[in-house]
Amino acid sequence: MAIRRTFLIISFVMMALVLVLELAAPHLVGGGTVTGVAAIAISVGDEGTGAEVASIDEPPGRGISYLAFVDVALVFLLGQYLLSQVLTGRVHGRVTGIGTLVGSFVMIFVALIALIIAIIEIVIMISLFFAFPFGTAAYMAIWGGFPRGQAAALLSALLVLQIVSLILLVLAQPKMLQQRGFVILAVLALVLKLVLSFLHAFVPRPLVAIADDLGAIINSLIGLVLAIVFLIVSIPSIVKALRVDRLA
């Protein structure tokens, strides 16, 4: 029993670490400074090219950080299970019900804003890429040097951490395999990481940033759908809790 509980805690910590690394991805995987002739093309018509252009930073990709929209749901479900081990049924039901309701509203808002930002960005990237020559030069300066190697290393680390976390979870509680919702979510999280790795690896390097942003759009869309599903699922729990309060 002690070993299983230890495995469960380690599994949760590793899953939370995956989430933290994804949220920190813009700081772990990011581009350098825009320089050179291509960068000068960005500010054609601007009086202060030189020093101002040199201070422009290449934006980091959004794909990895947007994976958090699915993994936060995994961490939440695993956290719910941990709470069920220490709280009574009634208290646990109220806490998870209210937490799911509030968290779903927040996630819907954040995922929607993130989706809009990603769509706007990919439209700008595609527009610049096909606006030869100056638009293409500007695109190459800002997004053409996507750090594919760093992104691949981080995605590999995330996959390993998540797989080990899930193995420890099954060892701690084999009945988790009977929870279809959790299993589907876990498989989805792994598949999305593999899809993003594929998008990064199998397109020409100048287009990796566009592929990464496409992955971000997919992740935010799925996160938005998941948040809506969680919101719907939380409603019966809230209604039940209110009925219990009235009867009391």
N, C-alpha and C positions, 0 to 999 in steps of 0.2 A: 504493500500500500504506500509506504514512504517513497519507494523508487518511482512508482507511477505518478505520485504527486510531484516529485522532483522533475520528471520528464515533462509533465504538463506545464509547470512553471517555466522550464527552459524553452519549451515550444512557444509559449506566449511571448517570452522575451525576444526570441529570435524573429518571430513574426513582427513584433513591434520594431525591431531593428531594421527589418526590410522596409517598413513604412518610413522610418526616419531617414534611411539612406535615399529613398525615392524623393522625399521632400527636399533633401539636401543636394539632390543631383545637379541643380543649376550651379552650385558652388563646387561640386566635384568634377563635373564635366562641362567645360565652357570654353569658348573661343578666346583668342588673343585680341590684339589691337588691330583695327583696320588701318592698313598702310599701303603705300605704293600708288601707282598710276590709277589703278581701278578705284581706290578709295577717293582719289581726287575727283573722280567722275561723279561721286555722290553730291558734292557741293558745287557743281557747275552753276555759275550765276551767283554764288555766295562770295562775298568779299574776303572772308577770313578762312581760306582753305587750310593751308599749312598746319599750324598747331592744333586747330580745332579738329581737323580730320584725324590727326594722330591720337586724339583722346577718345575716339569712338571705339567701343568694345563690341566684339562679335557676340551676338546673343547666344546663350546656351540653348540646347534643344529642349523642347517641352515633353517629348515622348515619355521619357523615363519618369519624370515627376508626375505626369498624368496617370501613371500606373497606380498611384496612390488611391485613386477613386475606387478601385476594386479592392485593393489590399486593406483599406481602412474598414471595409465591410467585414473582411476576414478577422481582423483584429477585434472588431466590435463583437462579433459572434463568439469568438474564443473568450473574450473578456466576460461576456454574458455567462458562458459555461463556468468560468472560474467563480463568478459571483454566486452561481447556483449552489456551489459547494459550501459556501459560508453563510448564505442568507436563507431565511425561511421562504417557503413557497409564495406566500402572500406578498411579503416585502420584495422579493426578487421579481415577482410579476409586475408590481408597480414601478420599480426602478427601471427595469428593462423596457416596459411599455412607454414610460415618459421619456427615457433616454432615446429610444428608437424614434419616437415622434419628433422630438426636438432635433436630433441628429439628422433625420431625414429632411426636414425643412432646410437646415443649414446646408446639407449636401446638395439638395436640388438647386439652391441659390448659387453655391460655389461652382458646381458643375456647369450650370447654364452660362455663367459669366466666363468660365474657362473655355467652354465650347465656342462662344462668340469670339473671344480673343484669338483662339487657334484658327478659326475660319478666316477672320480678317487677315491674320498673318500669312496664311497660305495663299490667299488671293493676292496679297502684295508681292510675295515671293515669286509666284508664277507670272504675274504681270511684269515684274522687273526682268525676270529671266528671258522672256520673249521680246523685251523692248531693246533690241540690238541697235547700236553698240553700247550706249551709255547705261541703259537699264541693266543689260547683262553684266557689264563691268561692275555696276553697283551691287548687284546680287552676289557676284563672285567675291567681292570685297567683304560683304557682310556675312553671307551664309555659305560661301564656297569652301571654307576650310573646316567643315564640321569634324570634331575630334572623334572619328569613328573608333579608333583603338581604345580610347578611354571609355567610351560608351559601351563597347563590347565587354571590356573588363568588368565594369560595374554591373551590367546585365547578367554576366556569368556569376558574379558573386551573389546577386539577388536570387538567382535561380537555385544555387546551391543552398543558400540559407533557408529559402522557403521549402525546398524539398526535405532537407534535414528536419526542419520544424514540423512538417506534416508527418514524417516518419515517427518522430518522438511523440507526437500527439496520438497517433494510432497505437503506439506501444503503451502509452499512458491510459488510453481509453478506446479500445477497439470498437466500441459501439458508435463512435463518431462516424464510422463508415456507413452506418445505417441512416445518418442524417443527410438526406438527399440534397437539401438546400446547401448545406455546408460543403459537401463533396463537389457539387456543380460549381460553386463559387471558387473552391480551391483549384479545380481543373481549369476554370476560366482564367484565373490569375496567372497560372503557369503558361497557358496557351498565349495570352496577351504578351507576355515577356518574350516568348519564342517568336511570335509574329513581329514584334518590334526589332528583335535581333535580325530576323530575315530581311526586314525593310532596310535596316542599316547596311547589311552585308552585300545585298544583291542588286544594288543600283549604283550607277557611277557616282564617284565621290561628290561632284558638284551638285548632285540631286539628293544627297542624303538628308539635307536639312528639310527639303520638301517632304520626303518620305517619313522623316521623323515627325513632322507636323501632322501628316496624315494619320500616323499612329496616335498622336495626341488627340486628334478629333475622335477617332474610334474609342479611345479610352474614356474620354469625357462623355461621349454618348452612352456608353455602357454604364458609366457611373451614374448618369442622370436616370437611366431606366431602373437601375438597382435602388436608387434613392426613392423613386416613386413606389416600387414594390415594397420596400421596407416601410414606407409611410402607410400604405394600404394594410400591411400585415399588423402594424402597431395599433390600428383603430380598435379591433376587438379587445385587445388588452386594456386599453384606456376605458372603453365602455364597461368592461367587467370590473375594473377597479372602482369606477364611479358607482356601480350598482352595489358593490360590497360596502362602500362608504355609506350609502343611503340605508342599507339594511342594518348596519351597525348603529 
